[in-house]
Amino acid sequence: MKKLVAYITSAYPDKNFTIDLIHTLKESGVDSIELGIPFSDPVADGPVIEEANLRALQKGFKFQDVLKISKEVAKDIDTLWMGYFNPFYKRGIKRVLKEAKECNVSGFIIPDLPFEEAREYKSFFKENSLALIDFVAPTDSKERIEKIVKESEKFIYLVAYAGITGANKSEDLKEIIENIKSFTEAPVYVGFGVNEKTAKEKAKFADGVIVGSAFIKILLREDLTNREKFDNISLLSRKIKESINE
């Protein structure tokens, strides 16, 4: 069974909504939650997720919201924190990792922390039994892929194309997935541009997909009630989970 990872921006419109939404996603076939930590300059994200980040910050997001959400949901569904390095660094890496472990978080996704720099911090993650997810891009050479994935934990995040999240681009991923799998047994999940129309194709040679912008578009709609947002996101997650496993 191929896996579905859902990205959700923390505490938008508020933390209780996020908690309820995550429970809904679990019931709709989502296997893991990528809990996004709002940041003012999300360089790897497209305009949809950037807008959700800004709205959450405007509503007064605090790091304590992530802790509250995680304590409520991580005991029931696999939860990772997705955030940019600056907020973690300012709070203190060791402090953040300790907090994540106490909340039953399983790992971190930090898109602006390059592999070479990440190696400096990997021992801290291991001490806390937390995975630091490695990224592979279609532009990486076979030699670089081997270097990146040989010690990967949990899964490999394969960026489906060079660019930002949410863009409607396509790449032939068969060769790069074969290259990754020649060096590691860790599952490969494809992210960036994955939605109900593209998920089946992107998951073809992979072990799962990561979906963000497609969910956040619904979250941002002001013409929907909270109940309608839950229903629409639930329906979408079910469709995607079914399509990648056909």
PyMOL commands that set and color helices and strands:
alter all, ss='L'
color gray80, all
select helices_A, chain A and resi 15-27+47-58+63-73+85-91+93-102+115-118+122-127+142-149+174-181+199-202+213-220+226-244
alter helices_A, ss='H'
color red, helices_A
select strands_A, chain A and resi 3-9+32-36+78-82+107-109+131-132+134-136+156-159+188-191+208-211
alter strands_A, ss='S'
color yellow, strands_A
deselect
rebuild
show_as cartoon
